[in-house]
Amino acid sequence: MDPIQVQPPTENYANPKTCLFHVLFKASALAFYILSTLFISSFVIIFVVTVLLAALDFWVVKNVSGRILVGLRWWNEIDDMGESVWKFESLDQESLARINKKDSWLFWWTLYLTAGAWIILGTFSLIRLQADYLLVVAVCLSLSIANIVGFTKCRKDAKKQLQQFATQTLASRVSSTIQSAFSVV
């Protein structure tokens, strides 16, 4: 008789509803754009609804799913000098370490795949010489790229903060060890 092989449980999504809406908003903008060209003859309706769906996707990713799935948030401000300033927020290091790997994987892959899909659709519009549809794709692609750039910069900033925290902690421990060694003597 073969012994029963117990496999470790695979990690499930920690936030399945957030993952669903993260993908749903992206898919709805892409699906509407693709299917509307088959069934709707009004370019204005296609433009408005597709850009609206892409804007909703941008907002959901930037303000909801980015926070919940990867623990990151970004925004851009204009300071008093008129300069653009990027602002980043991330969970503390302990919480970032507990981020669900599947949630994170889904977040990053859909972010990049959506931009890739818009690039492919833009290429088709360019080949067919449809400048009006290329405009729709350009707006949607710019929203996707803005989220990619924002979250990539935010992730780099979070890693930099982790390195600074580790360096400060190490320096503090070395300093306290040296002080305690000299205080004994």
Number of C-alpha atoms within 10 A of each C-alpha: 3 4 5 6 6 6 6 6 6 7 10 11 16 15 14 12 11 20 19 11 16 23 19 14 20 24 17 15 21 21 13 15 22 14 11 18 13 9 8 11 10 10 13 11 12 20 18 12 15 24 20 14 20 26 19 15 26 22 16 18 26 20 15 17 26 23 17 21 26 24 22 24 22 21 15 11 11 10 9 7 6 8 9 11 11 13 14 18 15 20 16 12 13 8 11 15 11 10 16 17 16 16 21 18 13 16 21 16 10 15 20 14 13 20 21 15 14 22 17 13 21 22 14 14 18 14 10 11 11 12 13 14 20 20 14 22 27 17 17 27 21 15 18 25 18 14 23 17 12 20 23 15 16 22 20 12 17 21 14 12 15 15 12 12 13 12 12 12 12 12 12 12 12 12 12 12 12 11 11 11 10 9 8 6 5
